[in-house]
């Protein structure tokens, strides 16, 4: 019905274990294509069991091709899998697929062709193979014109990635500012980018803080503007002190102006930010499996 070479071929094509390949060939009466489908179906069932598990590790990355760039984040459950060669290769292939497309959201991205299948099915197969939930969390594509540059930087092997769009021509300036963004975590480019609700919320907090410090309401109100300006210096890229300024006085916006540059768009991805982290670690999980 099937030969040892059929089992080897199926293993090479799917990465599944020998026993699974034998079972698939038995179920499909030796038909390789049907066996692949059978394994994929089993992979899907395995992946579904992992849907409730938290994937807060992983990697961020970016890719620039001419006037187009993409940044994305892919999550796994453990850093162990995030460093796995197959996971890393998947991420490299995925970023190429995304940059060569014109998709607008994850729903569109998941149905893009990939490896004779789709992005979604490739993720499902990888999930089944590595034994952890793999999640394509987010991405963004940006484009520039010939008077603009991209600034980019990756830190700690992809724990943090930054992609900037700047008016200007000096790519080294873009990289320097991208490094600053990675380190200082600005939330906005400039104060005008902050919505009114956020500012009013901060003003309310500042007022309550001052009153709790024993200030009268009148004095507290007068303190708001000063502390709001301090808040801007904390969360706005342009207002922050440039990390590479040896004297600690030069703001990022002045550094940019001195180099005939301006940041138009800023994207900073950090692995797992905003995701509820697991309380157990990988070693605990291994011990639980052994003892279970």
C-alpha positions in Angstrom: 0.0 0.0 0.0 2.9 2.3 0.8 6.7 2.1 1.0 9.4 3.4 3.4 10.2 6.0 0.7 6.6 7.2 0.9 6.9 7.7 4.6 10.2 9.6 4.2 8.7 11.8 1.5 5.7 12.6 3.6 7.9 13.4 6.6 10.1 15.7 4.4 7.0 17.5 3.1 5.1 17.9 6.3 7.7 17.6 9.2 5.3 15.2 10.9 6.5 12.3 13.0 7.0 8.8 11.5 4.1 7.2 13.3 1.8 10.1 12.2 3.0 9.7 8.6 2.4 5.9 8.6 -1.1 6.5 10.0 -1.8 9.1 7.4 -0.7 6.8 4.6 -2.8 4.0 6.0 -5.9 6.2 6.2 -5.3 7.5 2.7 -4.4 4.1 1.2 -1.0 5.3 0.2 -2.1 8.5 -1.6 0.5 11.1 -0.7 -1.7 14.2 -1.4 -4.5 12.7 0.7 -2.1 11.8 3.4 -0.9 15.5 3.5 -4.5 16.6 3.8 -5.1 14.1 6.6 -2.1 15.4 8.5 -3.2 19.0 8.0 -6.6 18.1 9.3 -5.1 16.6 12.4 -2.8 19.6 12.6 -5.9 21.8 12.6 -7.5 19.9 15.4 -4.3 20.1 17.4 -4.0 23.8 16.8 -7.6 24.4 17.9 -6.8 22.9 21.3 -4.2 25.6 21.7 -6.4 28.5 21.0 -7.0 29.3 24.7 -3.3 29.4 25.5 -1.4 32.7 25.7 1.2 33.5 23.1 3.2 36.4 24.5 6.7 35.6 23.4 7.9 35.7 19.8 9.6 38.2 17.5 9.2 41.5 15.7 10.8 42.3 12.4 10.7 44.7 9.5 11.6 44.6 5.8 12.4 47.5 3.4 12.1 47.1 -0.4 12.6 50.3 -2.3 9.9 52.8 -1.4 7.9 50.2 0.6 8.4 48.9 4.1 6.6 46.5 6.5 6.9 45.8 10.2 5.2 42.9 12.0 4.9 40.8 15.1 4.5 37.1 15.4 4.0 35.5 18.8 4.7 32.1 20.3 4.2 30.8 23.8 7.8 30.5 24.8 11.1 32.2 23.9 12.4 28.7 23.2 10.1 28.3 20.2 10.7 32.0 19.1 14.4 31.1 18.7 13.6 27.9 16.8 15.0 27.8 13.2 11.7 26.9 11.6 9.9 29.7 13.4 12.5 32.2 12.4 12.4 30.9 8.8 8.6 31.3 8.8 8.9 34.9 9.9 11.4 35.7 7.2 9.1 34.2 4.6 6.0 35.9 6.0 7.5 39.4 5.9 8.3 38.8 2.2 4.8 37.7 1.5 3.3 40.8 3.3 5.6 43.4 1.6 4.8 41.9 -1.8 1.0 42.4 -1.2 -1.3 45.3 -0.8 -3.3 43.9 2.1 -4.9 46.4 4.6 -5.6 44.2 7.6 -4.9 40.8 9.3 -8.1 39.3 7.8 -6.7 39.9 4.3 -3.2 38.9 5.2 -4.2 35.5 6.5 -5.6 34.4 3.2 -2.5 35.4 1.2 -0.9 32.6 -0.7 2.1 31.1 1.1 3.9 27.8 0.6 1.3 26.3 -1.7 -1.3 27.1 0.9 -2.3 30.3 2.7 -0.7 32.3 5.6 -3.4 31.0 8.0 -2.9 27.3 7.0 0.9 27.7 7.2 0.5 29.1 10.8 -1.8 26.2 11.7 0.7 23.6 10.4 3.6 25.3 12.3 1.5 25.4 15.4 0.9 21.6 15.1 4.6 21.0 14.4 6.2 23.0 17.2 3.5 22.2 19.8 2.7 25.8 20.7 0.2 28.4 19.7 1.6 30.7 16.9 -0.2 34.0 16.5 0.2 36.5 13.7 -0.6 39.5 15.9 -0.1 42.7 13.8 1.6 44.4 10.9 1.8 47.7 9.1 2.9 48.6 5.6 4.1 52.1 4.9 5.3 53.7 1.6 7.6 56.7 1.0 8.3 59.1 -1.9 11.8 59.9 -3.3 12.1 62.9 -1.0 11.7 60.7 2.1 13.6 57.9 3.9 12.9 55.1 6.2 14.5 54.9 9.6 14.7 51.4 11.1 16.2 49.5 14.0 15.9 46.1 15.6 16.9 45.5 19.3 17.7 42.3 21.2 17.2 39.9 18.3 13.8 41.3 17.4 12.3 41.9 20.9 11.8 45.5 19.7 11.6 46.8 16.2 11.1 50.4 15.0 10.1 51.7 11.6 10.1 55.4 10.9 9.1 57.5 7.9 11.1 60.8 7.6 11.3 63.8 5.4 15.0 64.0 4.6 17.8 62.3 2.8 20.2 61.1 5.5 19.5 57.4 6.3 22.0 57.5 9.2 19.8 60.1 10.9 16.8 57.8 10.5 18.6 55.0 12.1 19.8 57.1 15.0 16.3 58.3 15.8 14.9 54.8 15.4 17.4 53.7 18.1 16.2 56.5 20.3 12.6 55.4 19.8 13.5 51.8 20.7 15.1 53.0 24.0 12.7 55.7 25.1 9.3 54.3 24.0 7.6 57.6 22.9 3.9 57.2 22.4 3.4 60.1 20.0 5.6 62.1 17.6 4.4 65.6 18.8 2.0 67.0 21.3 -0.6 67.9 18.7 -0.9 64.1 18.0 -2.4 63.5 21.4 -6.2 63.4 21.4 -8.2 65.8 23.7 -9.6 63.0 25.8 -6.1 61.8 26.7 -5.0 65.3 27.6 -8.1 66.0 29.7 -7.5 62.7 31.5 -3.9 63.6 32.3 -5.0 67.1 33.5 -7.5 65.5 35.9 -4.8 63.1 37.3 -2.3 66.0 37.7 -4.9 68.1 39.6 -5.8 65.2 41.9 -2.1 64.5 42.5 -1.4 68.1 43.5 -4.4 68.1 45.8 -3.3 64.9 47.4 0.1 66.6 48.0 -1.7 69.1 50.1 -2.0 71.9 47.5 -5.2 74.0 47.4 -7.4 73.5 44.4 -6.4 77.0 43.1 -2.7 76.1 43.3 -3.4 72.7 41.8 -5.0 74.2 38.8 -2.0 76.5 38.3 0.3 73.5 38.4 -1.4 71.7 35.6 0.2 73.4 32.7 3.7 72.9 34.0 3.2 69.2 34.7 1.4 68.7 31.3 4.5 70.1 29.6 6.6 67.6 31.6 4.2 64.8 30.4 4.8 65.9 26.8 8.5 65.5 27.3 7.9 62.0 28.5 5.6 60.7 25.8 6.3 62.8 22.7 9.3 61.9 20.5 10.0 65.5 19.5 10.0 66.8 23.1 12.3 64.1 24.5 16.0 64.7 25.1 18.0 62.9 22.4 19.6 59.8 24.0 22.9 60.4 22.2 23.3 64.0 23.2 26.3 64.0 25.6 25.1 67.1 27.4 21.6 65.9 27.8 20.1 69.2 26.5 19.3 68.6 22.8 15.7 67.6 22.0 14.9 65.1 19.3 13.1 67.8 17.2 16.1 70.1 17.3 18.4 67.2 16.4 16.2 66.5 13.4 16.1 70.2 12.4 19.8 70.4 12.6 20.0 67.6 10.1 17.2 68.8 7.8 14.9 66.0 8.8 11.4 65.4 10.2 9.7 62.3 11.5 6.3 61.8 9.7 5.3 58.4 11.0 6.5 56.2 13.9 5.9 52.6 14.6 7.4 50.8 17.5 6.6 47.1 18.2 7.8 45.3 21.3 7.1 41.6 21.7 4.1 40.8 23.8 3.3 44.4 24.9 -0.2 44.6 26.1 -0.6 40.8 26.2 -1.3 39.3 29.6 1.8 37.3 30.3 1.8 33.7 31.6 2.6 33.2 35.2 4.5 29.9 34.6 7.8 29.7 32.7 8.9 27.2 30.2 10.8 25.1 32.8 7.7 24.8 34.9 5.7 23.8 31.8 8.2 21.0 31.0 8.0 19.7 34.6 4.2 19.8 34.6 4.2 17.7 31.4 6.7 15.2 32.9 4.8 15.0 36.2 1.4 15.0 34.3 
